[in-house]
Amino acid sequence: MVFAANEAEKAANVKLVEVRPYGAFGRLYLAGDEAEIDAASQAAVAAIESITGVAEK
């Protein structure tokens, strides 16, 4: 979650309002222009998808 938030903030001019972790999922609340939020969202998703590891069985 923190990794995704960091990448979102680096990719766009947004402010992190709140982070809510929920087990394997979570929510990032961002503030900024709609285009900036879209760019930040794409960066956060890309960051999460780039994580590698052992798949659950």
N, C-alpha and C positions, 0 to 999 in steps of 0.2 A: 504494500500500500504506500509506504513512504517513498519507495523507489519510483512508483508511478507518479506520485504527486510532485516529486522533484523534477522528473522529466517533463511533466506538464508545465511547470513554472519556467523551466529553461526554454521551452519551445515557443512560448507565447507570453504576451503581456497580460497576465491574469493574476488574481490574488486567490490564495487558498483560504477559503472561509472555514471549512470544517472537514475533518476526516472521521468517518465512522466505520471501524472494522467490524465485520460480522462473520466470524469463523473463516471460511475459505473465501468469502466475498466481502465487499465493503463499498462504501460510497465516498467519493470526493466531491465536495461542494466548492465550486469555483465562481469567481465574480470577474466580469469583464465584458468586452464587446462580444457579440455573437460570433463573429469570425475568429476572434482570439480564442474563445471557448472551444470552437470546433477544432482549431489547430492543437490546442492543449489536450483535448480529448483523444485525438488521433495519436499524439505523442505518448499519452498514458497507456493506451491500448497496445501500441507498438512495444512499449517498455515491458509490459506484462507478458506479451507473446514472445519476447526475446529470451525470457528466463527458461533455462533448460534444467533438467534434473531427472529424477527417477519417476516414471509414471506410476500412478496408483494401480493396484491390482484389484 
